[in-house]
Amino acid sequence: MADDDRLAQRFEQQRGQLRAVAYRMLGSVTDAEDAVQNAWLRLSRAEPDEIANLGGWLTTVVAREALHLLRSRRRRREELVDTAATPLPDPVVSAVEGEDPEQQALLADSVSLALLVVLESLSPAERLAFVLHDMFDLPFDEVARLVDRTPVAARQLASRARRRVRGAAPPTPDQDIGRQRAIVDAFFTAANAGDFDALVRLLDPDVVFRADFGGERPPAVYRGAEKIARQSRASRGAELHPVLVNGLPGVVTARSGRPVSIMAFTVVDGRIVEIDGIRDTDRVRRLTASVVRFRE
């Protein structure tokens, strides 16, 4: 086997781990893929014999790429008018049946969309320290080099991030995925029937609905069972495609074969406590292309 082929093979063995790191850092499947591809380009121009720990070297390259992008995003956001909500990260949408090994690797340790929302609130350095140390066990001396801090300062970054994540920790969903799906199905049955009382019974009184409308209008957060039950009736008559969204029960909706939204549901003790929705035709089509076939 040629040296280039061996190097490519070794890189492919690391790809799943690298995508998982980049996705948690960036909350975007596309940006994560770009970061991993840039790592391959860097590797192809390096001297492989001088790299003692290929996995560690590649993780460092991906982390640097992600940190640079996070800082660029933060600067752009600071230039925008502040709103009560931020855009939702890209979810990983998969089929209800069957397992995609790449997606399983991407979602190892059950990273939920709600957790990614919390991670979005961290500073770039805090997010890097938390993801690399708490999720991937990277030592603080290596984290410190990436953020140009001392190991003690890197430890403090991770500690601050940990407190914020715990303080805004998403609820732990019910373990029975079949029961969760039944609740979601009942939710749409009630919505199609216009049964307001049934919708309220299925929703936790303090349910939260985060909505990302793309470029049409700013993202929003809605709270309370009655308010969300009223809005839910707008989905009457939509075509429903059951999917998994970051491992949780979800639905892709369409009208006349045209994608409308992705919705992810968190079910706790038999009630829906969180709904995350993306209503952006182009984004929905891109994120679901490998799972849902829409009519043209």
C-alpha positions in Angstrom: 0.0 0.0 0.0 1.3 3.5 -0.9 2.2 5.9 1.8 -0.6 8.3 0.7 -3.1 5.4 0.9 -1.9 4.4 4.4 -2.2 8.0 5.6 -5.7 8.3 4.2 -6.7 5.0 5.9 -5.4 6.2 9.2 -7.2 9.5 8.8 -10.5 7.7 8.1 -10.1 5.7 11.3 -10.1 9.1 13.1 -12.9 10.7 11.1 -15.8 9.7 13.4 -14.1 11.1 16.5 -13.1 14.3 14.7 -16.7 14.9 13.5 -18.0 14.3 17.0 -15.6 16.9 18.5 -16.3 19.4 15.7 -20.1 19.0 16.0 -20.1 19.6 19.7 -17.9 22.6 19.3 -19.8 24.1 16.4 -23.4 22.8 16.5 -23.4 22.6 12.7 -23.0 19.4 10.7 -21.8 21.4 7.7 -19.2 23.4 9.7 -18.1 20.2 11.4 -17.5 18.5 8.1 -15.5 21.6 6.9 -13.4 21.5 10.0 -12.6 17.8 9.5 -11.8 18.3 5.8 -9.5 21.2 6.7 -7.7 18.9 9.1 -7.2 16.4 6.3 -5.7 19.1 4.1 -3.4 20.1 6.9 -2.3 16.5 7.3 -1.7 15.9 3.6 0.8 18.8 3.7 2.5 17.7 6.9 5.3 15.2 7.5 3.4 12.2 9.0 6.6 10.6 10.4 7.0 13.7 12.6 3.5 13.2 14.2 3.9 11.0 17.2 0.1 10.9 18.1 -2.0 11.2 15.0 -5.3 11.3 16.8 -4.2 14.0 19.2 -2.7 16.0 16.4 -5.8 15.9 14.3 -8.1 16.7 17.3 -5.9 19.8 18.0 -6.2 20.9 14.4 -10.0 20.5 14.4 -10.3 22.3 17.7 -8.3 25.2 16.4 -10.4 25.4 13.3 -13.6 25.3 15.4 -12.3 27.9 17.9 -11.5 30.3 15.0 -15.0 29.9 13.6 -16.6 30.3 17.0 -14.8 33.6 17.6 -15.8 34.8 14.1 -19.4 34.0 14.8 -19.3 35.8 18.2 -18.0 38.9 16.6 -20.8 38.8 14.0 -23.4 38.3 16.7 -22.2 41.2 18.7 -22.8 43.4 15.6 -26.5 42.3 15.5 -29.4 43.6 17.5 -29.7 41.5 20.7 -32.8 39.2 20.8 -34.3 36.9 23.4 -33.4 33.8 21.5 -30.6 32.6 19.3 -30.8 30.4 16.2 -30.9 26.7 16.8 -27.9 24.6 16.0 -28.1 22.1 13.2 -29.7 18.8 14.4 -28.6 15.4 13.2 -31.7 13.9 11.6 -31.8 10.1 11.1 -34.3 7.5 10.2 -36.5 5.9 12.9 -35.4 2.5 11.8 -31.9 1.3 11.1 -28.6 2.7 12.3 -26.1 4.9 10.4 -22.7 4.2 11.9 -21.5 7.7 11.1 -24.5 9.3 12.8 -24.1 7.0 15.8 -20.5 8.2 16.2 -21.6 11.8 15.8 -24.2 11.4 18.5 -22.1 9.3 20.9 -22.9 10.2 24.6 -26.3 11.4 23.5 -25.6 15.0 22.7 -29.1 16.6 22.6 -30.2 19.6 20.6 -31.1 21.2 24.0 -27.5 20.7 25.2 -26.2 22.3 22.1 -28.4 25.3 22.7 -26.8 25.6 26.2 -23.3 25.3 24.7 -24.1 28.2 22.3 -24.3 30.4 25.4 -20.7 29.8 26.4 -17.7 31.8 25.2 -15.6 30.2 22.6 -12.8 29.4 25.1 -15.3 28.0 27.6 -16.9 25.8 25.0 -13.6 24.5 23.8 -12.4 23.7 27.4 -15.7 22.0 28.4 -16.0 20.0 25.2 -12.5 18.8 25.0 -11.9 18.1 28.7 -15.4 17.1 30.0 -16.6 15.3 26.9 -13.4 13.9 25.4 -11.0 13.8 28.3 -8.3 16.0 26.8 -5.8 17.0 29.6 -5.9 20.6 30.7 -2.3 21.2 29.6 -3.3 20.5 26.0 -6.5 22.6 26.3 -4.4 25.4 27.7 -2.2 25.5 24.6 -5.2 25.8 22.3 -6.6 28.8 24.2 -3.3 30.4 25.0 -3.9 30.1 28.8 -2.2 28.4 31.7 -3.5 24.9 32.7 -5.0 26.5 35.8 -6.8 29.1 33.7 -8.0 26.4 31.3 -9.3 24.4 34.3 -11.2 27.6 35.4 -12.7 28.0 31.9 -14.1 24.4 32.1 -15.3 24.9 35.6 -17.3 28.1 34.6 -18.7 26.3 31.6 -19.7 23.3 33.7 -21.6 25.4 36.2 -23.5 27.2 33.3 -24.3 23.9 31.7 -25.5 22.4 34.9 -27.5 25.5 35.7 -29.3 25.3 32.3 -29.2 21.5 32.0 -31.9 20.2 29.7 -34.4 17.7 31.2 -33.6 14.0 31.0 -36.1 12.4 28.6 -38.0 9.2 29.3 -35.9 6.1 28.5 -38.6 4.3 26.6 -38.3 5.7 23.0 -41.5 3.9 22.0 -43.4 5.7 24.7 -41.9 9.0 23.7 -43.0 8.4 20.1 -46.5 7.5 21.2 -46.8 10.9 23.0 -45.5 12.8 19.9 -48.0 10.9 17.7 -50.8 11.8 20.1 -49.7 15.4 20.0 -50.2 15.5 16.2 -53.4 13.6 16.3 -54.8 16.2 18.8 -53.4 19.0 16.6 -55.1 17.6 13.5 -58.4 17.2 15.3 -58.2 20.7 16.8 -58.5 19.2 20.2 -57.2 22.0 22.4 -57.8 20.2 25.7 -56.0 17.1 24.6 -53.0 19.2 23.5 -52.8 20.9 26.9 -52.9 17.5 28.6 -50.0 16.3 26.5 -47.9 19.4 27.3 -46.1 20.1 30.5 -47.5 23.3 32.1 -44.0 24.9 31.7 -43.3 23.5 28.3 -40.8 25.5 26.2 -40.9 25.9 22.4 -37.8 27.2 20.7 -38.5 28.3 17.1 -35.9 29.1 14.4 -37.5 30.8 11.4 -34.3 31.2 9.3 -34.0 34.5 7.6 -37.8 35.2 7.6 -37.9 36.6 11.1 -35.9 36.4 14.4 -35.9 33.2 16.4 -38.3 33.1 19.3 -39.1 31.2 22.5 -42.6 30.4 23.6 -43.6 29.2 27.0 -46.7 27.6 28.6 -49.0 24.7 27.6 -52.0 26.8 26.5 -50.0 29.2 24.3 -48.2 26.4 22.6 -51.4 24.3 22.2 -52.9 27.2 20.3 -49.9 27.5 18.0 -49.8 23.7 17.4 -53.1 23.7 15.7 -51.4 25.5 12.8 -49.9 22.1 11.9 -53.3 20.6 10.9 -53.2 18.8 7.6 -49.4 18.7 7.3 -47.6 15.7 5.9 -45.7 14.0 8.7 -42.4 12.1 8.4 -41.3 10.6 11.7 -37.6 10.8 12.3 -35.1 10.9 15.1 -33.6 14.3 15.9 -30.3 13.9 17.9 -31.7 10.6 19.1 -35.1 12.0 20.3 -38.4 11.5 18.6 -39.0 14.2 15.9 -41.1 14.9 12.9 -40.3 16.5 9.5 -43.5 18.3 8.2 -44.3 19.1 4.6 -47.1 20.6 2.6 -47.8 19.6 -1.0 -44.4 17.8 -1.0 -42.5 20.9 0.1 -40.5 20.7 3.3 -41.8 23.0 6.1 -40.2 22.2 9.4 -38.2 19.9 11.6 -39.5 19.4 15.1 -37.8 17.6 18.0 -39.6 16.7 21.2 -38.4 16.0 24.7 -40.8 13.9 26.7 -40.5 13.6 30.5 -42.9 11.6 32.7 -45.3 11.2 29.7 -45.5 14.9 28.9 -43.8 17.1 26.3 -41.5 19.5 28.2 -39.5 21.0 25.2 -40.0 21.4 21.5 -37.3 22.6 19.2 -38.5 23.6 15.7 -36.7 24.8 12.6 -38.9 26.4 10.0 -36.7 27.2 7.0 -37.4 25.3 3.8 -33.8 25.3 2.5 -32.3 24.3 5.8 -34.9 21.6 6.4 -34.3 20.1 2.9 -30.5 20.1 3.5 -30.6 18.6 6.9 -33.1 15.8 5.9 -31.9 15.1 2.4 -30.6 11.6 3.3 -33.6 10.7 5.3 -36.8 12.1 3.8 -37.7 12.1 0.1 -40.0 15.0 -0.8 -42.2 15.1 -3.8 -41.2 17.7 -6.3 
